[in-house]
Amino acid sequence: MSAATTVRVRAGELLVTDGPLAETKELIVGYDVLECADLDEAVEVARAHPMARIGRLELRPFWTP
C-alpha cells in the first residue's frame, strides 16, 4: 500500500506531508497502532507524540471497513 502521511512538529508548527518517507537507511524505532475515526484524528494524535518533535511519524492505514 502506498498511502502514507508523514507528520513532524518543528518549532511548534505541524508539518504534514502526503506520501511515505524517502527510501533511506533510517532506523525504525518502533510502531504504535492507533484506532482513529479518520486521518485527521490520526494526525492530531501523532502531533502530540514526543517523536514528532525530534523525528517523524509515518501514518498508514492498515484496515478500512
N, CA, C and O of each residue as an XYZ file, in Angstrom:
260
protein
N       0.843     -1.171      0.000
C       0.000      0.000      0.000
C       0.890      1.236      0.000
O       1.811      1.334      0.811
N       0.630      2.167     -0.886
C       1.463      3.357     -0.981
C       0.878      4.543     -0.234
O       1.518      5.592     -0.175
N      -0.313      4.418      0.337
C      -0.933      5.528      1.062
C      -0.202      5.731      2.381
O      -0.144      4.828      3.215
N       0.348      6.912      2.559
C       1.042      7.232      3.804
C       1.013      8.741      3.990
O       0.911      9.501      3.028
N       1.105      9.155      5.240
C       1.181     10.557      5.583
C       2.283     10.697      6.620
O       2.311      9.945      7.594
N       3.187     11.643      6.429
C       4.284     11.866      7.352
C       3.978     13.092      8.200
O       3.593     14.141      7.681
N       4.155     12.947      9.518
C       3.856     14.017     10.466
C       5.130     14.393     11.216
O       5.842     13.526     11.722
N       5.409     15.703     11.282
C       6.523     16.237     12.063
C       6.047     17.515     12.741
O       5.119     18.170     12.266
N       6.685     17.864     13.849
C       6.430     19.142     14.509
C       7.779     19.821     14.688
O       8.674     19.277     15.335
N       7.923     21.011     14.114
C       9.171     21.771     14.215
C       8.841     23.177     14.684
O       8.014     23.866     14.087
N       9.496     23.597     15.761
C       9.273     24.929     16.336
C       7.788     25.164     16.585
O       7.287     26.269     16.376
N       7.088     24.129     17.029
C       5.674     24.238     17.336
C       4.749     24.190     16.137
O       3.530     24.236     16.300
N       5.298     24.099     14.936
C       4.490     24.077     13.716
C       4.278     22.646     13.243
O       5.234     21.879     13.128
N       3.033     22.286     12.969
C       2.691     20.971     12.447
C       3.008     20.915     10.967
O       2.540     21.754     10.197
N       3.802     19.929     10.561
C       4.162     19.728      9.155
C       3.627     18.369      8.720
O       4.051     17.335      9.236
N       2.711     18.374      7.783
C       2.096     17.146      7.282
C       2.431     17.017      5.806
O       2.188     17.934      5.021
N       2.990     15.871      5.436
C       3.390     15.617      4.059
C       2.681     14.377      3.552
O       2.674     13.348      4.226
N       2.083     14.462      2.367
C       1.489     13.285      1.752
C       2.607     12.402      1.228
O       3.557     12.880      0.608
N       2.483     11.136      1.481
C       3.466     10.188      0.982
C       4.371      9.692      2.090
O       4.486     10.321      3.142
N       5.012      8.561      1.849
C       5.917      7.972      2.841
C       7.258      8.683      2.862
O       7.557      9.514      2.004
N       8.054      8.339      3.856
C       9.423      8.848      3.913
C      10.200      8.322      2.711
O       9.846      7.300      2.122
N      11.243      9.024      2.366
C      12.093      8.575      1.263
C      12.740      7.245      1.640
O      12.954      6.960      2.818
N      13.038      6.460      0.659
C      13.723      5.194      0.887
C      15.145      5.482      1.352
O      16.002      5.839      0.544
N      15.395      5.333      2.621
C      16.730      5.556      3.173
C      17.031      4.455      4.172
O      16.193      3.589      4.425
N      18.207      4.489      4.730
C      18.588      3.507      5.734
C      18.323      4.068      7.127
O      19.167      3.964      8.016
N      17.143      4.665      7.312
C      16.777      5.194      8.617
C      16.366      4.060      9.532
O      15.920      3.003      9.086
N      16.525      4.300     10.805
C      16.198      3.303     11.810
C      14.740      3.432     12.229
O      14.270      4.526     12.543
N      14.041      2.327     12.234
C      12.668      2.312     12.742
C      12.755      2.041     14.231
O      13.238      0.991     14.653
N      12.288      2.989     15.019
C      12.383      2.883     16.466
C      11.273      2.006     17.020
O      11.469      1.314     18.019
N      10.126      2.028     16.392
C       9.009      1.224     16.860
C       7.763      1.605     16.103
O       7.810      2.365     15.136
N       6.651      1.071     16.552
C       5.400      1.443     15.909
C       4.278      1.413     16.940
O       4.331      0.682     17.930
N       3.289      2.208     16.682
C       2.086      2.267     17.514
C       0.901      1.951     16.619
O       0.887      2.317     15.444
N      -0.075      1.283     17.166
C      -1.319      1.020     16.453
C      -2.378      1.939     17.047
O      -2.668      1.876     18.241
N      -2.945      2.781     16.214
C      -3.953      3.740     16.654
C      -5.311      3.361     16.083
O      -5.406      2.917     14.938
N      -6.342      3.534     16.863
C      -7.690      3.372     16.353
C      -8.291      4.770     16.274
O      -8.621      5.375     17.294
N      -8.429      5.269     15.060
C      -8.916      6.630     14.832
C     -10.054      6.607     13.820
O     -10.131      5.720     12.970
N     -10.921      7.581     13.926
C     -12.068      7.657     13.019
C     -11.638      7.987     11.595
O     -12.240      7.512     10.633
N     -10.590      8.805     11.465
C     -10.138      9.213     10.137
C      -8.704      9.734     10.213
O      -8.103      9.763     11.287
N      -8.166     10.140      9.073
C      -6.785     10.616      9.010
C      -6.599     11.875      9.849
O      -5.554     12.033     10.481
N      -7.567     12.764      9.872
C      -7.446     13.990     10.661
C      -7.234     13.680     12.145
O      -6.407     14.309     12.805
N      -7.977     12.720     12.655
C      -7.803     12.335     14.062
C      -6.436     11.702     14.281
O      -5.791     11.963     15.297
N      -5.990     10.877     13.349
C      -4.675     10.238     13.464
C      -3.559     11.275     13.462
O      -2.586     11.136     14.204
N      -3.688     12.312     12.638
C      -2.683     13.384     12.593
C      -2.636     14.108     13.942
O      -1.551     14.413     14.436
N      -3.783     14.382     14.535
C      -3.815     15.070     15.833
C      -3.184     14.216     16.931
O      -2.490     14.743     17.801
N      -3.415     12.919     16.900
C      -2.794     12.030     17.877
C      -1.285     11.994     17.655
O      -0.517     12.084     18.613
N      -0.858     11.866     16.413
C       0.568     11.816     16.086
C       1.260     13.121     16.452
O       2.411     13.114     16.887
N       0.572     14.231     16.280
C       1.135     15.544     16.598
C       1.577     15.631     18.065
O       2.568     16.291     18.379
N       0.845     14.969     18.950
C       1.148     15.017     20.378
C       2.220     14.011     20.800
O       2.685     14.051     21.939
N       2.613     13.123     19.909
C       3.612     12.107     20.228
C       4.992     12.766     20.342
O       5.344     13.582     19.490
N       5.778     12.434     21.365
C       7.101     13.051     21.531
C       8.018     12.894     20.314
O       8.822     13.784     20.035
N       7.912     11.792     19.597
C       8.775     11.575     18.431
C       8.506     12.573     17.316
O       9.382     12.812     16.485
N       7.320     13.159     17.276
C       7.003     14.138     16.233
C       7.894     15.373     16.332
O       8.132     16.053     15.334
N       8.387     15.662     17.537
C       9.229     16.847     17.725
C      10.683     16.601     17.384
O      11.401     17.546     17.056
N      11.142     15.356     17.450
C      12.553     15.087     17.184
C      12.780     14.196     15.975
O      13.907     14.069     15.497
N      11.730     13.587     15.485
C      11.831     12.688     14.340
C      10.632     12.864     13.441
O      10.162     13.981     13.220
N      10.144     11.761     12.927
C       8.978     11.763     12.042
C       8.093     10.589     12.397
O       8.557      9.559     12.885
N       6.826     10.762     12.144
C       5.886      9.658     12.277
C       5.237      9.439     10.930
O       4.780     10.384     10.287
N       5.199      8.203     10.512
C       4.569      7.870      9.241
C       3.260      7.159      9.540
O       3.252      6.092     10.153
N       2.168      7.744      9.111
C       0.843      7.175      9.329
C       0.433      6.375      8.098
O       0.538      6.851      6.967
N      -0.032      5.162      8.336
C      -0.505      4.304      7.241
C      -1.763      3.580      7.684
O      -1.799      2.993      8.766
N      -2.787      3.620      6.860
C      -3.974      2.822      7.181
C      -3.659      1.346      6.930
O      -3.012      1.009      5.938
N      -4.106      0.481      7.810
C      -3.875     -0.943      7.541
C      -5.165     -1.720      7.521
O      -5.169     -2.911      7.209
N      -6.277     -1.056      7.854
C      -7.578     -1.707      7.756
C      -8.630     -0.632      7.589
O      -8.692      0.322      8.364
N      -9.439     -0.793      6.592
C     -10.545      0.129      6.397
C     -11.822     -0.679      6.268
O     -11.850     -1.688      5.563
N     -12.879     -0.248      6.942
C     -14.131     -1.022      6.896
C     -14.782     -0.951      5.546
O     -15.840     -1.546      5.339
